[in-house]
């Protein structure tokens, strides 16, 4: 018989029956006595009404019990010797929750799964390039029967906990470009749960990082971006970040590496990757300012393209481990049309002023700092020609120097069957350990199309 012990140590107040001078203490003991009796009665009533228990969760000083009718009961720990029937132990035994009381009595109530059905990620509207297929995860429990409703022209398949959704082709003039995919689930008692997801089929799509969905992915809590590194503990609105999953299905990842002092490979910004930022400190020259863009709109004060607030910052990492953008379904291919690029503050000020590692760029030395972009199809084959953009160019007297404005970069030479894009940063300033120029740049308003 499988047995899981949920509670052993018990702390409770009890009525001693002795005289007390403090009336307030006596009143509290009487209230506790009444509470214990009520807990006991609630469990007996649930057993008599043939309710089941769907979850047992630890809370402060006790446990929270959820019943099959979604009512809850919070039980306080008791102890042997209580003159009211206090709970001293809770066990899950062969599919039943057994409550043992201080007088030795046991009440056993069957435990069943909580009836629920939901689509992971459905809280955000999902965008599909026309004809694209994407896969979503369904979480469900206690479901007996399930049905799917979809917009006209869309294809939807449900296999276990996997939901596969395909948007209509652009040539299908009878299809609905927008709509809702709905899952209708019922349990053994014919109770109904409905899960829905808003879907859009688009030919052109721009990732501008201003969707509210992006705010849970921001680098922070300081301009260094501590949440980009292994070991970070969530604080406030900032959670541990390993990559941004856009509603169109493009994943902008932090690379896997083995951080200093570790022996396990994890997602960590020290190995390069793409972070989402709203920082634009243009004065701090140190690497602690790595998440800032070297831009500030005169009207809004923000650093993103065209005065927007949010953008992506890329750290180039190390050779052969380039930062990448890729469709997370393993299948989608499209055209990457363009995006806007500029320098990060850390890289810009290093090139303008020099630092303890990198040189100050000059026309005399014909210095340069270059972004090289390559693209691959879903099978890993190159799809077109590389795109190069100089983030700093001192090669001729008329070259623009360090780029300090958002600049549009044409990505169409990469081809029309792009599944993955990779970024490589190169510089004229190279030392014994590789490139000296900080390997950072920023981008915004990435446009893709079918």
N, C-alpha and C positions, 0 to 999 in steps of 0.2 A: 504494500500500500504506500503510495507516494504521499509524503507529507511535507508541507512548507510552513515553517513557524514564522508568523508575521509579528508577534508581539510577546515579549516575555516580561520585561521589567515594568512595573506598574507603580504609579504614584497617584494618590487620591486623598481628598479630605473625607472624613467620616464623622458621624455623630458619636460621640463618646458617652453621652447620657449624663456626664458629670456637670456640675454647676459651673457656669462661666460668668465672670463679672462683665466681660466685654460683650454687649448685646449685638454689636455689628458682626463679630465672629460667629456668634450663635446663629444669626440670620443667614450668613453665608453657608454654614453647615446644613441648615434646614433646606436651603435652595439646592444645594448639591444632592441631598438625599432625595428630593423630589425629581431632580434631573435623572438620577440613576434609575428610579422607578419608571420614569417616562421612557428611557432608552429600552428598558426591559420590555415594557408594554408595546413599543413600536416594533420590536423584533417579533414578538408573539403575534401581533396583528399582521405583519408581513407574511409570516408563515401560514396563518389562517387564510389570508387572501391569495395564497399560492403565488406570491411574487417571487421573482428570482433576483439574484444579485449580479450586476454587470461589472462592478469594479470595487476594489478595496484599496484605498490610497492612504498613505501616512500623512498626517497633519500634525500641527503642534499639539502635544499632550494627548494624542489619540489617533483616531482613524476616521476617514470619510467613507461611508458606505453609499453606493449608488444602486438603486433598485431598478427593475425592468420597466417601471412606469416613469422613470427619470426623477423620482423623488430621492432625496438624500437624507442621510442621518450622520451626524458627527458624534462619535463615541469617545468619551474620555477614558484614559487608563484608570483602572481600579486596582485594589489589592485584596488579598485574602484577609478576612477579618472585618471587611465592610459590612455594616448591618443592613445595608440596601444591596440588591443584587448587582454588583459592579462587574464589568468585564475585566477579566484578568489575563485572558489569552484568546487570540484569534488564529485559526488555522484553516488552510485550504486542504481539504482531504477528499480525494477521489471526486473532484468536481463539485464539492459542497463547501460552504463557508461555515465552520464550526465556531460558535461563540461559547467560551467557558466562563462561568460566573464565579464570584467569590464563594458562593455556597456549594460549588461543585456541579451545579446543573449545567447542561449543555443544550443549546439550541442550534440546530443545523439547517441551513437554508441553501437550496441549490444555486449554483453559480452558472450563468450563461453569458455568452458574448453580448456586448452592447450592440444594438442594432444601429448601424451607421453605414453611409456610403458617401464618398467624396472623390473629386478629381484633384490630384496634386498640381498646384500651380494655377488652379482655376480662378483664384481671386483676382488675377490679372487677365485682361483681354489678350487673346493669342492671335498673332498675325502670321499668315502663311503666304509665301509667294505662290502665285497661281500654279496648280499642279503638284505642289510640294506635299510630302507626307511627313507627319510628325507623330511621335509616340509619347503617350502620357501614362502615368501610373495611377491606378485606382486603389484607394484604400477602402476596404469593406469588412464588415463583420455582421454575423447574424442574418445575412441575406439569403433568401430562398429562391427568389425569382428576380430577373432583371431585364429591362428593355431599354432601347436607345432610340431617341428622336433626334433628327438632324435637319439642317437646311437643305433645300433642293439642290442637287448637283454635287453635294459632298458625299464622300464615302467614309463610313465609320465601321470599324470592326472591334469587337470586345472579346478578348481571349483571357480568361482568368482575371488577373489584375492589370492587364495591359490593354490600353485603349489606343488604337491606331486611327488617325484622322488624316484624310487626304482632301486638299482643297480642289475645287473644280479648275479645269484648264480655262485660260482666257478666251478660247474660241467657243466655249459653251455659253452662248448668249441667254440660255434659259435658266442658268444656275443663279442662285442667290450668292452674292459676294459677301454678305454679312448675315450673321444669324447666331443661333445658340444651339450647341450640342447638349442634349439633356439625357441623363440616365435616371430611370425610374426603377427603384428597387422596393421589394416587399419582403417582409419577414414571415415567419410561420403563423403569425396571428393576423396577417394581411395589413399590418401597419406599413406605411409608405415613407420612403426617404427619397428625396430628389436632389441630384447633383447636376449642376449646369456649368457651362463654360462658353463665354462669348468668343466667337471666331470671326476673322476677317480674311478674305482673300485679296491680295494686292499685287499689282505688277511692279510698282516702285515703292521702296520703303527706306526711310531715313532714320538712323539711330542717332538721336540728338541728346540722349541721356537726361531728358527733362521729364520723362514719364515718372509718376510717383513710385512706380515699381522699383526704380533704381536707388531710391534713398536708403534702402536697407543694405546697400552694397558699398556705401561711401567709405573712403579711406579716412582713418582717424584713430584715436580721438585728438591727436595733434597732427601737425603738418608732416611729421615723419611717417605717419601711417603705421602705428604699432600693430594694428589688427591685420596687417598683411603677413605677419610672421608667426611661425610655429610657437605654441605656448601661450599665445595671447588669450586672456580671459575676458569675456564680454563685459563691457561696462556701459550703462546707459543705452544710447541708441546705436552704439558701435559693436558689431559682432565680428567674430573671426571670419575673415574673407579669404576665399580660395579662387574666386572668379565670378564674373558677371554673366548671367544667363538672360539674354534679351528675349522679349516675348515673340520674336520671329524665329527663335531657335538657334541664334548665333551665340556661341559661348566664348567669352574672352577670359583666358585662363591665367592663373599664376603657375609657373613651371614647378615641377617636382625637383627637389634637390635634397641633399643631406646637410642640414644646418651645422654650423660649428658646434662641436661638443656632442652631437647626436650620432646615432648609428642606424637610423631609420629614415628612408626617403619620404618626404612629405611635401605638400604644396607650401612654398615659402618664397617670399619676394626676393630673397638674397640670390635666388637662382634665375631671376628675371620674370617678366610677366606683365600683365595689364591690370591696372587699378583704376577705379572710378573716383574722381576727386572734385572738390569745390574750392580747393585752396589756391590762392594767388598772391602769396607773399613775394614781392619782387625785390626785396632788400637782403634777406638772409642768404649768404653765399654758400653755406655749409650743406653737407649731405643730409643733415637733419631736416632740411627744407625740400626733400626730394619729391613731395607730392604737389608742389606748386607749379602753375603755369606762369610763364613770363608774359603776362598780358593782363590788362585792366581796362574795361570799357569805361569811357569818360562819363557816360550817362548812368549805367547801372552799377558800376564799380566791380562787376563780376569779371571772371577770366575766360569764360567759354566763348565759342565763336558767336559773333554778332551780339555780344552782350549777355549771352546766356550764362547760367551759373555752373553747369556741370560739364565735365569733359573726361577723357581718358588720358592717363599718364602711363607711359611705357618705359620699363627698365629693360635694357637689352640683355642683361645677364651675361652669359658666357658663350663662347663659340660652340656651335652645333646644338645649342639649347635655346633657339630663338623664340621670342614671344610669338604667339599665334592667335588667330581668330578662326574658328571653325564651326560648322553646323554640327550640333550635337546628335543629330539623327543618323549620321554616317552615310547619308544618301543625297541630301539636297545639293544641287549645283546651280549656280546662277552667275550673273555678271556683277562684279563690284565696280560701280560706276565712278565714284570719286569720294574723297573726304578732305577735310581741312586740317592743316598741320602747322604747328609752331614749336618753339623751344620751351623746355622746362626752365624754371628759374635757376636751378642748380647748374644745368649745362650752359645756359646763356651767360651767367655771370662768370663761370669758369673760363669760357672762351674770351669774354670781354676783358677780364682783369687778370686771368691766370690764378692758380692756387698752388698748394704745396706739392701737388703731383703734376698737374697739367699746365701747359704754357699759355701765355696770352697770345691769341691769334693775331696775325699781322699780314699785310699785303707783301711785305718784304719776303716773308717765308712762304707765301702762297698757300696758306693753310686752308683746310676744308674739313667739314663734318657732314657726313652723308647718310641718308636713310635709303636702304635697298629693300624693295618689296618683291617677294616671289609668291606664286600661287600654285595650288595643286588640286587635282580633281579628287573624287571620293576614293580612288584607287591609289592615290599618292603620286600620280604622274604630273609633271609640269604642264600647265595649261596655256602658257603664252610667254611673253618676254618680260623680263624684270622691269620694274619701275624704279627710277632713282630720283631722289629729291635732296638738294643740298640745304641742310639746316644752317650751315654757315659756309660762305664761299668768299675766299680772299685770293683766288687764283689769278685774277687780272685786276688792273686798277679800277675797272668799272663793275666788278662783281659786287653783289649787295651786302657782303659782310655777314654778320649774325642776323638771322631772321627773327624779327620781333613782332610780326603781324601774322594773324591767321591767313594761311595761303592755301588755295585750292589745288589739289593734286589729282590729276586724271589717272584712274585705275583701269580703264578699259583695255590697255595693252595686255593686261593679265589674262584675257580671254573670257569666254562666256560659259565655261563649265567649271567655275571656281567653287571648291568646297572648303578649302583652307588657305589662309593668307598668313605668311610669316614675315617678320621684320628683322632686318639686320642693320646694325649701326657701325659705320666705319669712319676713321679719322686719319688725318695726316700726322697727328701727334701720337706716336706709338713708342712705347718703352720696352724694357726687357720683359715686362709682365703683360704686355698687350697694349690696348688702346688706353691713353691717359685721359682723354676727354670723357666726362661723365656720360654714360650710355643711356641717356634719357631723351624722350621727345613726347609731345602731346598731340592728340588728335580729337576731332569732334565732327558731328554731322556726317557719319558714314552712310553713303547711299548705295543700295543694292537694287537690282531689278532682274526680272525674269527675262 
